[in-house]
């Protein structure tokens, strides 16, 4: 399912317009991204937890040349599904 289909389904389920649903979802994703960028997390009860996890710098290899290189430290987004979501998916 792509984002447009997702917006249509949420609009049909809630009775809101697709435009309003898209605005709310865009704002929601912005808030989640901003929270993770600041080092915080977003917990949605019954759905899951969004957090940024720090990955330290490490050595790697250039696959084309075999040369050793340093891979910079970075933060990676991580999602942990809530128990209720896991149960729904496996029902």
Buried (B, 14 or more C-beta within 10 A) or exposed (E): EEEEEEBBEBBEEEEBEEEEBBEBBEEEEEEBBEBBEEEEBBEEEEBBBBBBEEEEEEEEEEEEEEEEEEEEEEEEEEEEEBEEBEEEEEE
